[in-house]
Amino acid sequence: MPDPEHPQNPGQSELSSEDIKKLRSAAVFFIAEFFFVIQQLGLTKDPEGLEDYLKDHNDSVGRKIAELRKEKRSATHSGLTITRLQESLIDDWKIEEMVAAAQDGFFRFDQSTIGALLNEIMVKQSTNSHLDVLGKAGLLKISGRRPKYIVSNGKIEQHYEEFLKGLKNVFS
């Protein structure tokens, strides 16, 4: 993580105190975990695996929506409404676009897809603002405007892995 005492990174914008607060939040932990899992599953080099992962996500969300409708409930036990779950679905054309890019050797997420994948644990607006700060801090590469494309430079996964190793050492 960036050093709060020296918030400026070469080639990056200066981090505000609000940015630093965001970097210390649970949302950053969830995003780091997400990128770590993607790396560990090898999805950055496996277009078919990536497609399966994204379709499995949609299937899982679809089952939750169907269950709520069948049981005539307005929300899951954790408070997720049908509308919120629907926002977690990834359009088929986006899946096709990501898989095609991965087949060409260019793995990237657009910001809205990451928001959809993490929507069950944090709202998309929070995901987006935290992704922006992670880019500003040099922990992710962000390009484009609409859509914004996110590519990991490996730093966030490395920090998450170090965190896991630290936990292992504490409990060993």
PEPE-V937706 format. One record per backbone hydrogen bond with DSSP energy under -0.5 kcal/mol. NH is the residue of the N-H (numbers start at 1). CO is the residue of the C=O. E is the energy in kcal/mol with one decimal. If there is no record, write none. Layout:
<<NH,CO,E> <NH,CO,E>>
//
This chain:
<<4,2,-0.6> <6,3,-1.4> <7,4,-0.5> <12,9,-2.5> <20,16,-2.2> <21,17,-2.0> <22,18,-2.1> <23,19,-2.3> <24,20,-1.0> <24,21,-0.6> <25,22,-1.7> <28,25,-0.6> <29,25,-1.1> <30,26,-2.3> <31,27,-2.3> <32,28,-2.8> <33,29,-2.6> <34,30,-2.3> <35,31,-2.4> <36,32,-2.3> <37,33,-2.7> <38,34,-2.4> <39,35,-2.2> <40,36,-3.0> <41,37,-2.6> <42,39,-1.3> <43,38,-1.8> <44,38,-0.5> <45,42,-1.5> <46,43,-0.8> <50,46,-2.7> <51,47,-2.5> <52,48,-2.5> <53,49,-2.6> <54,50,-2.5> <55,51,-2.6> <56,52,-2.8> <57,53,-2.0> <58,54,-2.1> <59,55,-2.7> <60,56,-2.7> <61,57,-2.4> <62,58,-2.8> <63,59,-2.3> <64,60,-1.8> <65,61,-2.4> <66,62,-2.6> <67,63,-2.4> <68,64,-2.2> <69,65,-2.3> <70,66,-2.7> <71,67,-2.5> <72,69,-0.8> <73,68,-2.7> <76,80,-2.3> <79,76,-1.8> <81,79,-0.5> <82,74,-0.8> <85,81,-2.5> <86,82,-2.8> <87,83,-1.6> <88,85,-1.6> <89,86,-1.3> <91,89,-0.5> <94,91,-0.6> <95,91,-1.9> <96,92,-2.6> <97,93,-2.2> <98,94,-2.6> <99,95,-2.6> <100,96,-2.5> <101,97,-2.3> <102,98,-2.4> <103,99,-2.4> <104,100,-1.3> <105,102,-1.7> <106,101,-2.8> <107,105,-0.6> <108,106,-0.5> <109,150,-2.5> <111,148,-2.7> <113,110,-1.0> <114,110,-1.7> <115,111,-2.3> <116,112,-2.1> <117,113,-2.5> <118,114,-2.0> <119,115,-0.6> <119,116,-0.6> <121,118,-2.0> <122,118,-1.8> <126,123,-0.5> <127,123,-2.2> <128,124,-3.2> <129,125,-2.3> <130,126,-2.3> <131,127,-2.7> <132,128,-2.3> <133,129,-1.7> <134,130,-2.5> <135,131,-2.2> <136,132,-2.5> <137,133,-2.2> <138,135,-1.3> <139,134,-2.6> <140,134,-1.0> <141,151,-3.2> <142,140,-0.5> <143,149,-2.3> <146,147,-0.5> <149,143,-3.4> <150,109,-3.9> <151,141,-2.7> <153,139,-0.6> <156,139,-0.9> <158,154,-1.8> <159,155,-2.3> <160,156,-2.0> <161,157,-2.7> <162,158,-2.2> <163,159,-2.0> <164,160,-2.4> <165,161,-2.5> <166,162,-2.3> <167,163,-2.1> <168,164,-2.4> <169,165,-2.4> <170,166,-2.0> <171,167,-2.1> <172,168,-0.6> <172,169,-0.6>>
//
